[in-house]
Amino acid sequence: MKQSIGFASFLTSPFSFFVWRLGTGKLMSYLSLLFSSSLPFIIFNSFSIFV
């Protein structure tokens, strides 16, 4: 129980929020790059599954 309270206080601290935003920003940009490059392939696959 004490660990979860410490974890929550860490999550709500501005520093961890900044780190979390930075990390998710990098992750999201990477994922969007990956997704946009593989999007035609995904669409083609889903069409071939339905057809």
DAHUBEL-V720080 format. One record per helix or strand of 2 or more residues. SS is the DSSP state (hx for helix, st for strand). FROM is the first residue (numbers start at 1). TO is the last residue. Records with the same first field share a line. If there is no record, write none. Layout:
SS=FROM-TO, FROM-TO
This chain:
hx=2-12, 14-50
